[in-house]
Amino acid sequence: MKLHYNWDETPDLNITPLVDIMLVLLAILMVTAPVIVYQEEIALPQGSKSAKMDEDSKIEIRVDVNRTIYLKDEMLNFDSFPDAFVVFSNQYDKNTQVYIRADKNLKYDDVIYILKIAKQSGFARVSLVTDG
């Protein structure tokens, strides 16, 4: 029995399984790459020895239906509020949050007056507090 070989024939390479595996690996890499977090140790410089500001410090202004203004433990009337608030606010940083709690039966002008005084005193973070 004689075997006959055809030496002129070139074998075909089947690269389809190789391409399939590479696409699966690429998909896995694309999914896991955004999840990887690199963390480096950083030596931060020392700060000054000054006291830290209290993050939770806030000023709360309450106004009842009779236009009586409560600022901390003080009761103020509507006419003396601007001067008293300027003196009171000197002990606070101007980045301190100011909350205004006003009765819903007050006139709109009265609430805006309180807001305007707080803004003119230099506070940038003034908020009106509501229920809900």
Phi, psi and omega in degrees: 000125184249129178267139182247120178253138176256104185281352180275346180284133178257133181287145177270136176267130179261103183259005181300315178297325178295318179294320178299315180295319180295321178293322177295316179296322178295318178296318178297318179296319180292328180282321185272339184297317179292341182278336183290127180242130178260133181233125179248148176280126181239130176268109181277149178287158179284140178274180179286167183273010181289157182289144178284148174282143178288121182295331184266010180290139182206158175245128180243123178250123179246135180233125179267182186293338179271009181067027173271132184254131178249119179235107190056244181260003183265144172253125182237151172268171189294327184283328182269358184298314184303312181292318181294323181289323178296317178295317180296321187282350180295337181273000182247152172289146184286353175268003180292141179285133178246124179251131177247118177250107183243145177297142184290345180270001176287156175289149179303320181299325181293318180291319179293328176298315178297316179299317181295319179297318179296319179293319181291338177283354175108359180278130181263338185253079181247130183230147172264130183263133179234167172270120178082000000 
